[in-house]
Amino acid sequence: MTKKFNGQKVDLSLSQFIPLFGIPVIFKGGATWYDKNRAQYFYGVYENEATAEWPTYDVGSIVIPYLSVNAFYGLKSNVTIFANLNTKIFPLKISNSPIVDTTSSLGMVVGIGYTF
């Protein structure tokens, strides 16, 4: 444990498995709460980091809602391909931060799993 931010986070979500065209797909929606220490570490500007371009910014605690879609498909008994598409919608406390220049984030992961 690095203890860089000594913060807490809590994630609450609901997911639903739906087979689409024979491919297992999982839809997930939820929200993640960050306490003020963790939120400040990721989205705030500490006093010792402040510059003319990035003034001190205190985020406080935040809640970030998100949506994701996950799918996987077995090519062989020991080879699976998988994909994840996720988006986070930033609250104003984050999008108003001088180090954040967007109101949301979108990410994608694609990979291959192999079982030995």
C-alpha positions as semicolon CSV with decimal commas, in nm:
position;residue;x (nm);y (nm);z (nm)
1;M;0,000;0,000;0,000
2;T;0,150;0,332;-0,106
3;K;-0,059;0,558;0,122
4;K;-0,038;0,830;-0,144
5;F;-0,388;0,952;-0,072
6;N;-0,505;0,750;0,230
7;G;-0,858;0,778;0,096
8;Q;-1,163;0,563;0,066
9;K;-1,393;0,474;-0,220
10;V;-1,722;0,289;-0,233
11;D;-1,869;0,141;-0,550
12;L;-2,238;0,057;-0,589
13;S;-2,362;-0,098;-0,913
14;L;-2,623;-0,313;-1,081
15;S;-2,546;-0,546;-1,368
16;Q;-2,751;-0,751;-1,609
17;F;-2,635;-1,045;-1,818
18;I;-2,798;-1,063;-2,162
19;P;-2,693;-1,306;-2,437
20;L;-2,688;-1,120;-2,770
21;F;-2,651;-1,329;-3,087
22;G;-2,494;-1,606;-2,882
23;I;-2,238;-1,375;-2,720
24;P;-2,254;-1,319;-2,342
25;V;-2,291;-0,945;-2,274
26;I;-2,302;-0,780;-1,933
27;F;-2,446;-0,430;-1,892
28;K;-2,347;-0,247;-1,575
29;G;-2,443;0,088;-1,427
30;G;-2,340;0,238;-1,100
31;A;-2,165;0,511;-0,909
32;T;-1,839;0,539;-0,720
33;W;-1,805;0,763;-0,413
34;Y;-1,459;0,906;-0,336
35;D;-1,387;1,064;0,001
36;K;-1,219;1,407;0,001
37;N;-0,864;1,265;0,031
38;R;-0,893;1,029;-0,265
39;A;-1,085;1,283;-0,478
40;Q;-0,825;1,552;-0,404
41;Y;-0,541;1,319;-0,507
42;F;-0,696;1,240;-0,846
43;Y;-0,881;1,561;-0,939
44;G;-0,767;1,846;-0,712
45;V;-0,466;2,075;-0,699
46;Y;-0,274;2,084;-0,371
47;E;-0,124;2,413;-0,250
48;N;0,231;2,290;-0,317
49;E;0,131;2,203;-0,679
50;A;-0,038;2,534;-0,760
51;T;0,087;2,746;-1,049
52;A;-0,053;3,042;-1,243
53;E;-0,218;2,794;-1,481
54;W;-0,335;2,553;-1,208
55;P;-0,459;2,741;-0,900
56;T;-0,526;2,553;-0,576
57;Y;-0,848;2,354;-0,614
58;D;-1,024;2,159;-0,339
59;V;-1,259;1,895;-0,479
60;G;-1,416;1,760;-0,160
61;S;-1,593;1,424;-0,168
62;I;-1,751;1,324;-0,501
63;V;-1,978;1,069;-0,666
64;I;-1,897;0,959;-1,023
65;P;-2,171;0,772;-1,213
66;Y;-2,065;0,522;-1,478
67;L;-2,194;0,279;-1,741
68;S;-2,014;-0,019;-1,893
69;V;-2,067;-0,301;-2,139
70;N;-1,863;-0,621;-2,120
71;A;-1,858;-0,909;-2,366
72;F;-1,659;-1,227;-2,404
73;Y;-1,645;-1,505;-2,656
74;G;-1,473;-1,843;-2,641
75;L;-1,269;-1,918;-2,952
76;K;-1,146;-2,254;-2,823
77;S;-1,177;-2,436;-2,491
78;N;-0,871;-2,247;-2,361
79;V;-0,884;-1,920;-2,561
80;T;-1,131;-1,638;-2,495
81;I;-1,151;-1,287;-2,637
82;F;-1,305;-1,014;-2,426
83;A;-1,395;-0,647;-2,452
84;N;-1,505;-0,374;-2,213
85;L;-1,641;-0,031;-2,303
86;N;-1,699;0,210;-2,014
87;T;-1,786;0,571;-1,958
88;K;-1,774;0,796;-1,652
89;I;-1,980;1,114;-1,627
90;F;-1,792;1,373;-1,423
91;P;-1,983;1,596;-1,178
92;L;-1,917;1,972;-1,186
93;K;-1,676;1,941;-0,892
94;I;-1,445;1,744;-1,124
95;S;-1,506;1,914;-1,459
96;N;-1,444;2,255;-1,294
97;S;-1,100;2,143;-1,175
98;P;-0,813;2,322;-1,354
99;I;-0,646;1,988;-1,430
100;V;-0,957;1,836;-1,594
101;D;-1,062;1,949;-1,943
102;T;-1,360;1,722;-2,008
103;T;-1,700;1,635;-1,865
104;S;-1,670;1,260;-1,913
105;S;-1,429;0,982;-1,995
106;L;-1,459;0,689;-2,231
107;G;-1,239;0,382;-2,215
108;M;-1,209;0,054;-2,398
109;V;-1,019;-0,265;-2,322
110;V;-0,987;-0,555;-2,566
111;G;-0,788;-0,867;-2,494
112;I;-0,727;-1,236;-2,527
113;G;-0,735;-1,479;-2,238
114;Y;-0,550;-1,809;-2,252
115;T;-0,589;-2,086;-1,995
116;F;-0,287;-2,312;-1,944
